[in-house]
Amino acid sequence: MKMSFDRVNLVAVVSLAGGLFLAGTALVAQGPKFSDFTPLTSSAGPTADESMPITFGNPDIRQRSIADRNTQLGALKPNSGSWDMNTLNEGGYRAWRYLFTVFETGNSGVQRHDLVTGDTDTIWQSPTPGMHVSFDPSFWTPWNTLITGEEAWTTAGDPAHPVIYGRLFELTNPVTAPSIFAPVTSTSNAHSNFIHRNVIPRTSHEGMQFDEQGNLYFIDELNGGNIYKFTSAASLTDVRAGKAKYFTAGQTFVLRVGDGKTANATGAFTWVPFTTTTGAPMPGALSITDANGVTSVDARNTTDLPPFKGTDYQRPEDMQLQRLTKGEQVQENLYVTTTTTHETYRIDLTHQTINVFADRNTIDLATGQPVGTALANPDNLAIDSQGNIYIVEDRGGAVDDDIWFAKDLNKDGDLLDPGEGIGRWASNGTVGSEFTGLYFDKFHANRAWVNIQHPASGNDRTIEITIGPEIDDSAR
């Protein structure tokens, strides 16, 4: 292992099978690793303590609740609950100190947790229910801002009921935005710079990822939803240097296999543009004007039209980028879950092919047999410091809500080789909830976080997960 290390820019290269290397911003775990576990043979039952709700395949993995909704409400911090995805501030001012999550409700908001002080603050919340609905992604940009988006969609293009939601938002001052307190008024968010980035076409947002060149990938969560790529007119170098703005202009494409008419297709694909390089709709593409008078490109309905037809997948949800190098060759893989068909796809961005990575035919590492219905509703994805992919289910806590570890020994993007498959890594015991937002710390490789969302108790939680030596955040 070779490692270059500093406080602001972390670079690790991890040796993998067959001379392949993983490159990125994660440190390599020293000592015990999250991948050291015995696959669970069944899901967990109800927990007696919601602050320690997870059963792991390794008893040495520790857990603790670092934030909960009831505490927030008791401190008069507005919190509509249904905590969704997590991210750290991965660069910039006070890098790696803050953990951000969002509220996936009809009155959405943004929350920031300070790893040093333990304080949790709401830094933005919709002043009126129904104005901002179902924030799902929580993603740190390469130029050190936070982006989120609405998973909500009002209609499927009915002109009589124009789309209101499906927007992508950028919070440009997530680290310095002040805490707000109840009651939320029209002036509560005055010092949070929260902006709708209208160059991104409307869609039902969840997964978002950037590749090394700065392309943004996103999805439409729908049975028959598509996979999209946005390429900014500005170079990522200029954006990072403050010489240009990423969302000022750019072109959006949809992924198409063949002619786009075969749902769930695999094989070679192309990116089909449906906006111009400035972000305007191409001739024949559809626009919508919402109830606020904002006109946007309608991604969902445009990419059902023959000239722009994208390949349909069944409720694509989260995304996770994996970057591999071998010598001077670089390969970027984008993993995507499709909840309805119980699949996870691997998109090879370098060679422009897509294949099924995991499904119900994949071997269960606990039994040596196809996993079958034990795997259902894959929703979120995460990646650890070794480049391992984790698949998070959207199921019932205390019944069958699990996190599956994907054992891809040679990192070839399938789980078909001897010894490969998926294994139950963790199981959720909180009644009425689901796991969401699994995120591995890119500063400390032996730590992760996951949210326990919408429990029957109403007390959402963020659970910190660690293995190995205790972590001291005081130096951040």
C-alpha positions in Angstrom: 0.0 0.0 0.0 1.2 3.5 -0.9 -0.5 6.5 0.7 -0.2 10.2 0.4 -1.9 11.9 3.4 -2.8 15.4 4.5 -5.7 17.0 6.4 -7.4 18.5 3.4 -6.8 16.1 0.5 -6.7 12.4 1.3 -5.5 10.0 -1.3 -5.3 6.2 -0.9 -4.5 3.4 -3.3 -5.6 0.0 -2.2 -4.1 -3.2 -3.7 -6.8 -5.5 -5.0 -6.9 -8.9 -6.8 -5.0 -9.3 -10.0 -3.0 -6.1 -9.8 -6.1 -4.0 -9.8 -6.2 -0.9 -7.6 -8.9 1.2 -6.0 -8.2 4.9 -6.1 -10.2 7.6 -4.3 -10.3 9.7 -1.2 -10.7 7.0 1.4 -8.1 5.9 3.9 -7.3 2.2 4.1 -8.6 0.4 7.2 -5.8 -0.7 9.6 -6.5 -3.8 11.7 -10.1 -5.1 11.8 -12.1 -4.2 8.7 -15.8 -4.0 8.0 -15.4 -6.7 5.5 -14.4 -9.1 8.3 -17.7 -10.7 9.2 -19.7 -14.0 9.2 -22.8 -13.6 7.1 -26.0 -13.6 9.1 -28.4 -16.5 8.3 -31.6 -14.5 9.1 -32.9 -11.1 9.8 -33.1 -9.6 13.3 -36.2 -9.4 15.4 -37.4 -6.4 17.4 -34.8 -4.6 19.4 -35.3 -3.8 23.1 -33.2 -0.6 22.8 -33.7 1.7 19.8 -30.4 3.3 20.5 -28.6 0.0 19.6 -30.9 -1.5 17.0 -28.4 -3.3 14.7 -27.3 -6.9 14.7 -24.0 -7.4 12.9 -22.3 -10.4 11.4 -19.2 -9.4 13.4 -19.7 -8.9 17.2 -16.7 -6.6 17.3 -18.5 -3.9 15.3 -19.8 -1.2 17.7 -22.8 1.0 17.4 -24.0 4.1 19.2 -26.8 6.7 18.6 -25.3 10.1 18.0 -28.5 12.0 17.1 -32.3 11.4 17.5 -35.4 13.4 16.5 -36.9 13.6 20.0 -33.8 15.4 21.4 -34.0 17.8 18.5 -37.6 18.6 19.0 -37.0 19.0 22.8 -34.4 21.6 22.0 -36.9 23.5 19.8 -35.0 22.6 16.6 -37.5 22.0 13.8 -37.4 18.5 12.6 -40.0 16.8 10.4 -38.2 13.4 10.6 -37.8 10.6 8.1 -34.0 11.2 8.1 -32.6 10.0 4.8 -29.1 10.0 3.2 -25.9 11.0 4.9 -22.7 12.7 3.8 -19.7 14.4 5.4 -18.3 17.7 4.2 -15.6 15.9 2.2 -13.5 19.1 1.6 -13.2 22.8 2.1 -13.5 24.6 5.4 -13.4 22.3 8.5 -13.3 19.3 6.1 -14.7 16.0 7.5 -16.1 17.6 10.7 -19.8 17.7 9.8 -22.3 15.0 9.0 -25.3 16.1 6.9 -28.7 14.5 6.4 -32.1 15.5 5.0 -35.7 15.1 5.9 -37.8 13.0 3.4 -41.2 14.5 4.4 -43.8 16.9 3.1 -42.0 19.6 5.0 -38.4 18.8 4.1 -35.2 20.2 5.6 -31.4 19.8 6.1 -29.6 18.8 9.3 -26.0 19.2 10.3 -24.2 17.1 13.0 -20.9 18.3 14.5 -18.7 15.4 15.2 -16.5 17.4 17.6 -19.2 18.9 19.8 -21.9 16.4 19.3 -24.4 19.2 18.4 -27.1 18.6 15.8 -28.7 21.5 14.1 -31.4 22.1 11.5 -29.9 24.6 9.1 -32.7 24.8 6.6 -36.4 23.8 6.6 -39.2 24.5 4.3 -41.3 27.4 5.9 -44.6 25.9 4.6 -45.6 22.3 4.3 -45.9 21.2 0.7 -43.5 23.8 -0.7 -40.5 21.4 -0.6 -41.2 17.7 -0.5 -39.3 14.5 0.1 -35.6 15.4 0.1 -33.7 12.2 -0.4 -30.1 12.6 -1.6 -27.5 14.3 0.6 -24.4 14.7 -1.5 -21.2 16.7 -1.1 -20.0 18.3 -4.4 -16.4 18.5 -5.6 -16.5 22.3 -5.0 -17.6 21.9 -1.4 -21.3 22.6 -1.3 -24.2 20.3 -0.5 -26.9 19.1 -3.0 -30.2 17.4 -2.4 -33.3 16.9 -4.5 -37.0 16.1 -4.3 -38.0 12.5 -4.7 -41.6 13.8 -5.1 -43.3 14.1 -8.5 -46.8 15.6 -8.8 -48.0 14.1 -12.1 -46.7 12.3 -15.1 -46.9 15.3 -17.4 -50.6 16.2 -17.3 -50.7 19.8 -18.6 -53.7 20.5 -16.3 -51.6 19.6 -13.3 -48.1 20.9 -13.9 -45.2 19.4 -12.0 -44.3 21.3 -8.9 -41.5 19.1 -7.5 -38.6 17.1 -8.9 -36.1 19.9 -8.3 -32.4 19.7 -7.4 -31.2 22.2 -4.8 -27.8 23.4 -3.8 -26.9 24.7 -0.3 -23.8 26.8 -0.9 -22.9 27.5 2.7 -23.7 24.2 4.5 -20.8 24.5 7.0 -21.5 28.1 8.1 -25.3 28.3 7.8 -26.7 29.1 11.3 -29.0 26.8 13.3 -32.7 27.6 13.1 -35.3 27.2 15.8 -39.0 26.6 16.0 -41.3 28.0 14.9 -40.1 28.2 11.3 -41.1 31.5 9.7 -40.5 33.1 6.3 -37.2 34.6 7.6 -35.8 31.5 9.4 -33.7 30.5 6.4 -32.5 34.0 5.6 -28.8 33.1 6.1 -28.9 29.7 4.3 -28.1 30.1 0.6 -30.4 27.3 -0.7 -30.9 27.5 -4.5 -33.0 25.5 -7.0 -30.6 24.6 -9.8 -33.0 24.7 -12.7 -30.4 23.6 -15.4 -31.0 20.1 -14.1 -34.2 18.7 -15.7 -37.1 17.8 -13.4 -37.2 14.2 -12.2 -37.9 12.2 -9.1 -34.4 12.4 -7.4 -32.6 9.9 -5.2 -29.2 8.7 -6.2 -26.6 11.3 -7.3 -22.9 10.8 -8.1 -20.0 12.7 -9.7 -17.3 11.0 -11.8 -13.7 12.2 -11.9 -14.4 14.6 -14.8 -17.2 16.3 -12.9 -20.2 14.7 -14.7 -23.2 14.4 -12.5 -25.3 11.2 -12.7 -28.9 11.0 -11.4 -32.0 8.9 -11.8 -35.8 9.1 -12.0 -37.3 6.9 -9.3 -40.2 5.3 -11.2 -41.2 1.9 -12.6 -39.9 2.7 -16.1 -37.5 5.3 -14.8 -34.3 6.3 -16.5 -30.6 7.1 -15.8 -29.2 10.5 -16.6 -25.9 12.3 -17.0 -25.4 16.1 -16.8 -22.2 17.6 -18.2 -21.5 21.2 -17.1 -20.4 23.7 -19.6 -17.7 24.7 -17.1 -14.6 22.6 -16.4 -14.4 21.1 -12.9 -11.0 22.7 -12.6 -12.5 26.2 -13.1 -15.4 25.4 -10.8 -13.1 24.3 -8.0 -10.9 27.4 -8.5 -14.0 29.7 -8.3 -13.6 30.8 -11.9 -16.9 29.4 -13.0 -20.2 28.1 -11.7 -21.1 24.4 -12.2 -24.9 24.9 -12.6 -24.8 27.9 -14.9 -25.1 25.8 -18.1 -24.7 22.3 -19.2 -26.1 19.4 -21.2 -28.2 16.4 -20.0 -28.2 12.9 -21.5 -30.2 9.7 -20.9 -28.7 6.2 -21.0 -30.0 4.1 -23.9 -29.2 0.4 -24.6 -29.9 -0.4 -28.3 -33.0 1.5 -29.4 -34.2 2.1 -25.8 -37.3 0.0 -26.3 -36.3 -3.0 -24.2 -36.8 -2.4 -20.5 -34.0 -3.5 -18.1 -31.6 -4.1 -21.0 -27.9 -4.8 -20.5 -25.0 -4.5 -22.8 -23.4 -1.6 -24.7 -25.1 1.8 -24.2 -25.0 5.4 -25.5 -25.7 8.7 -23.9 -28.6 10.5 -25.8 -28.8 14.2 -25.4 -32.1 15.9 -24.8 -31.0 19.4 -23.9 -28.5 21.7 -25.6 -25.1 22.6 -24.1 -26.7 25.5 -22.3 -29.4 23.4 -20.7 -32.3 24.5 -23.0 -34.6 21.7 -24.3 -33.7 20.3 -27.7 -36.3 20.6 -30.4 -39.1 18.2 -29.5 -38.1 17.9 -25.9 -40.8 18.8 -23.3 -40.8 21.7 -20.9 -43.1 22.4 -18.0 -43.9 25.5 -16.0 -44.7 24.9 -12.4 -47.1 26.6 -10.0 -44.3 29.0 -9.1 -43.9 30.1 -12.7 -40.5 28.4 -13.2 -40.1 26.6 -16.5 -37.9 23.5 -16.6 -37.1 20.6 -18.9 -39.2 17.6 -18.1 -36.8 14.7 -18.0 -39.4 12.0 -17.2 -41.7 12.6 -20.1 -39.1 13.8 -22.6 -37.1 10.5 -22.4 -40.2 8.5 -23.2 -40.4 10.2 -26.6 -38.9 8.2 -29.6 -36.1 10.7 -30.4 -34.9 10.8 -26.8 -36.0 7.3 -25.6 -34.0 6.1 -22.7 -33.9 2.5 -21.4 -36.4 2.0 -18.7 -35.5 0.4 -15.4 -37.8 -0.4 -12.5 -37.5 2.1 -9.7 -33.9 3.1 -10.0 -32.9 4.6 -6.7 -29.4 5.0 -5.3 -26.1 5.3 -7.0 -22.5 4.6 -6.0 -19.3 5.4 -7.9 -16.3 3.0 -7.8 -13.0 4.1 -9.3 -10.4 1.4 -10.2 -6.9 1.8 -11.7 -4.5 -0.7 -13.2 -1.3 0.9 -14.0 -2.2 4.1 -15.9 -5.6 2.7 -16.9 -8.6 4.1 -15.0 -12.1 2.5 -14.9 -15.1 4.1 -13.3 -18.1 2.0 -12.4 -21.5 3.3 -11.4 -23.7 1.0 -9.4 -27.5 1.5 -9.4 -30.2 -0.2 -7.5 -33.6 -1.0 -9.0 -36.0 -1.7 -6.2 -39.0 -3.3 -8.0 -36.9 -5.9 -9.8 -34.6 -6.5 -6.8 -31.5 -5.8 -8.8 -28.3 -3.9 -8.6 -26.7 -2.9 -11.9 -23.0 -2.0 -12.6 -22.5 0.7 -15.3 -19.0 0.6 -16.7 -18.6 4.3 -17.5 -15.2 3.8 -19.2 -16.3 1.1 -21.7 -20.0 2.2 -21.8 -21.6 -1.2 -20.9 -24.2 -2.1 -18.2 -24.7 -5.4 -16.5 -26.5 -6.9 -13.6 -24.3 -7.0 -10.5 -26.5 -8.6 -8.0 -30.1 -10.1 -8.0 -32.0 -13.0 -6.6 -29.8 -15.4 -8.5 -26.7 -14.2 -6.7 -25.2 -16.7 -4.2 -26.0 -16.1 -0.6 -22.6 -16.4 1.2 -24.4 -17.9 4.3 -25.9 -20.8 2.4 -24.0 -21.2 -0.9 -27.4 -21.2 -2.7 -29.1 -18.4 -4.7 -30.3 -15.8 -2.3 -33.9 -15.8 -3.7 -36.5 -13.8 -1.8 -34.2 -13.2 1.1 -33.0 -10.2 -1.0 -35.8 -7.7 -1.6 -36.2 -4.0 -2.4 -32.6 -2.9 -2.7 -32.6 0.8 -2.2 -29.4 2.5 -1.0 -25.8 1.7 -1.8 -22.5 2.4 -0.1 -18.8 1.8 -0.6 -16.1 1.2 2.0 -12.4 2.0 1.9 -11.6 -1.3 0.1 -14.0 -0.6 -2.7 -16.6 -3.1 -1.4 -20.2 -2.4 -2.3 -23.0 -2.6 0.3 -26.7 -3.0 -0.7 -29.3 -1.6 1.7 -32.8 -2.9 1.6 -36.1 -0.9 1.9 -38.0 -3.4 4.1 -39.5 -3.6 7.5 -37.3 -3.1 10.6 -37.5 -6.0 13.1 -38.8 -8.2 10.3 -36.5 -8.4 7.2 -34.6 -5.1 6.8 -30.9 -5.9 6.0 -27.7 -4.6 4.6 -25.9 -7.0 2.3 -22.2 -7.0 1.6 -21.2 -7.8 -2.0 -18.1 -9.9 -2.2 -16.5 -9.2 -5.6 -13.1 -10.6 -5.1 -11.5 -9.5 -8.3 -13.6 -6.3 -8.7 -14.7 -7.2 -12.2 -18.2 -6.0 -11.6 -20.0 -9.3 -11.3 -20.5 -11.8 -8.5 -20.1 -14.9 -10.6 -16.6 -16.1 -9.7 -16.0 -18.9 -7.1 -16.3 -17.6 -3.6 -18.3 -14.5 -4.6 -21.8 -13.5 -3.7 -23.7 -11.4 -1.1 -23.9 -11.9 2.6 -26.1 -10.3 5.3 -23.8 -7.8 7.0 -26.3 -6.1 9.3 -29.9 -6.3 10.2 -32.3 -3.7 11.6 -34.3 -4.3 14.7 -36.3 -1.1 15.1 -40.0 -1.7 14.5 -41.6 0.2 11.6 -38.3 1.6 10.3 -35.9 1.1 7.5 -32.1 1.5 7.1 -31.1 4.5 5.0 -28.1 6.6 4.2 -25.3 4.2 4.9 -22.1 6.2 4.5 -18.5 5.2 5.2 -16.2 7.8 6.6 -13.6 8.8 4.1 -11.3 10.1 6.8 -11.4 7.1 9.2 -11.8 3.9 7.3 -13.1 2.0 10.4 -16.3 4.2 10.8 -19.6 4.5 9.1 -23.1 6.0 9.8 -26.6 4.8 9.0 -30.0 6.3 9.7 -33.0 4.5 11.2 -35.8 6.2 9.2 -39.5 6.6 10.1 -39.6 4.2 13.1 -43.0 3.4 14.6 -41.8 5.4 17.7 -41.3 8.5 15.5 -37.8 8.9 16.8 -35.5 8.8 13.8 -31.8 8.2 14.7 -28.3 8.4 13.3 -26.3 5.4 14.3 -22.5 5.6 14.3 -20.8 2.3 13.4 -17.1 1.6 14.3 -14.7 -1.3 14.4 -11.1 -1.3 15.8 -9.5 1.5 17.7 -11.6 4.3 19.2 -11.8 7.5 17.1 -10.9 10.9 18.5 -12.6 13.7 16.6 -11.3 16.5 18.8 -8.4 17.3 16.4 -10.8 18.1 13.5 
